[in-house]
């Protein structure tokens, strides 16, 4: 690997949009660290990339565990000494999703732990490494379902978690202005295990804005919510 190439961490990189983000980044020459909660799934993903002559490193990560996040931070410190981009892609939609009047609070809490607190904790823990980069960036994988300006019913836990993730984006962007760019993005409705077979977009379209934000977007673009490389309302 080229040590001058950007070091980019992708959470939930073993499948779906996360895997496609890793594939596109590796194809652009980035030093990709692919993380997944299940070690076997993560290593299979890295092997799948290797079969395409693309290189990525695997490291296990449970985004809800501070110990797991700490081990990842130590690995990045030892291996690279910096982090250029954190892509908080890992997310869940629970089988127990329901309307706002019926959803169990345990489902909301579980979803919130992964989709909102996970990215916040990882951002806090990896900030010293990100600040060593001249082009430090955080990309939070959000959703139009978390947009307050277009809020609807159903999928309550998921919607709340993504709206709160957008708040995390705004807070960190304000606090890190001039040091690290922080943005949220919506991939659109993408054909993945989560999005289902009827979704209108393929994974390459879903991954495009994340890759653009990681490698190509202006460094002063921060504190925004984007879809298809364009700013959209919160």
N, C-alpha and C positions, 0 to 999 in steps of 0.2 A: 504493500500500500504506500501511496505517496503521503508522507508525513505532513506536507503542506496542504493537503486536501481537507475540506471541512469535516469535522467529526460530528456526526448527527445520530442522535438517539431516538429510536421510534418505539414507543410502548405498544403492546398488542400487535407486534409485527409479524405474527406467524400466519395470519390469514386475512382474507378480505381486503379492505382498503389499506390497512396497515402493511400487509405484505406487498401490495402494489406500490406503496410509497417507498418501501425499502428497495424494491426492484428498480424503480425509476431513479432513485438517488444513487444506487450502486452503478447504474448505467451511465450516470453523469460523473462518476469517479469519486464520489464522496466516500469517506470512511464510515460505514454504516454499522451501528450497534443495534441489532434486532433483539428486542426483549419479548418474552412471553411468560405467562405464569407456569405453564407446563413445559418442563425441560425437553421432553421428547418431541413435542410439537414445534418448539423453537429450533431444535437441531434439524428436524426434517425440513423446516423452511429454509434454513441456511444451505442445506444440501440441495434443495430445489433451485436456489439461486446459483449455486456452484455449477449445476448442470447446464445453466445458461451462461457459464463463464463469468459470473458476477460474484463479487466477494462481499461478505458481511460477517460480522462476529456476533455470536449469540451470548447473551447473559440473562439468566433467569430474573424475573421481577414480578412480585405481587405488589401492585400499586397501593394496596390497602395496608401494607406492612412497612413500618418504619425501619425494621431490621433489614428487610429485603432491599429497600431503597438505599440504606446506608452501605450495604455490601456492593451495590451497583456503583454508588459514588466512589467508593474505594477502588474499585476496578478501573473506572474512568481516570481517576487520579494517577494510578500506577501505570496505566497503559498509554494514555495520551497527555495527561497533565492539563487538559482543558476540555471544554465542550463548546462547540459552535452553535448547535441547534438542538433544542429539545422539542420533539413532536409528541404531545400528549394525545395519543390516538386511542388507547385502550378504553373501552366503554361497554356497558351492558344495557340490555332491555330485559327486565324480569318477566318470567312467565306469569307472575302474579299481578301484572299491570291491570289497572282498572280506572274507572272514572274518579274524579276528585271526591265525590261523596262516598265512594265505596273502597278506595284503595287502602290497604293496610299500611299503617305507619312503618311497620317492619320492612316492607318492600321499599318504601321511600328512603328509609335509612340505609339499606343495603345498596341501593342504586346511587345514593348520594356519596357513600364511601368511595365507590369506584370512580364515578363520573366527575365528581367535583373535588372531594378532599384528596383523592389520589394525585391529580394534577397539581393541586396547591402544594401538597407535601413535597412532591418531587421537584417542583420549581424552587421551593425554599432550600431544599437540600443540595441541589445542583447549582445554585446561584453563584457560589464562589468560582466554580469552573466556567460558567457562562460568562462571568465578568472578565475572565482572562482572554476571551475572544474579542477581536476587533469588530466582529460582525455577529455578536450574540443575539440569538432569536429564540422565542418560544412560540410554537404554533399549537393552539388548543383546538381539538376536533370537536366542534359543537354541532348544532343542528338548527334548521329552521323551526323545528318543533319547540325550541327554547326561545324563540323570538317573541318579546313582549308585544311588539307592534302587530303581530299576526297570530296571537295566541288562540288556541282552540281547545276542545275537550278531549278526554281520553289520554291514555299513556301518561298519567299524572306524574308518576315518580320520575320518568325519563324527562318530561318537559321541565319539571322543577330543577332537576340536576343540571340540565344544559343551560337554563336561564341563569342559574347560580354560577356555572362555569364562565358564562359571559361576564358576570360581575367580577369574578376573579381576574379575568383578562383585563378589564378596565382598571382595576385597582393596581395590578402589577405594572401595567403599561405606564400609569401615572407615576408610580414610585421609581420606575427604572428608566424614565425618559432620558434619552441621550446615552444610555449604557447598554440596555438590552431591549430589542423590539419585541412586543408581545401582541399577538393577534388571535382572534377566534375565526374559524371558518366553518362553513356548511358545505358538505360534499354533494348535497342533493340526495335524491332517492336512488340508491345504488344497489345493483344485484349482488348481494352477499348473503351469507347465512343469516345476518341480522335483517337486511333489507328485503329479502325474499326474491323469488324468481320473477315476479311481475314488475319489479322496479324498472324505471325508465332509463337508468344510466349504467354503463359498465364501470368496472373498477378503475380503469385508466382515467376516465373523466372524474371520478370521485377523488382520485389521488392528486389530480393536476394542481389544484390551488395550494395544497400543502407543500408540494415540491417547489412550486413557484415562490411561496413565502419563505421557504427554507434557503433557496439558492439565488433567486433572481429579483425579488421585490426590493424597492428602495429601502435602505436601512432606516430612514426616518418615517416609514409607514408603520405606525404602532397605535394600539388602542382601538383597533377597528374590527368589524365583523364583515367577512367577505364570502362571496360565492362566485365561482367562475372568474376569479381574480379581480372582482369588482366589489366595492364597499356596499353593504346592504344595511337596512335599518336594524337596530337592536330589538 
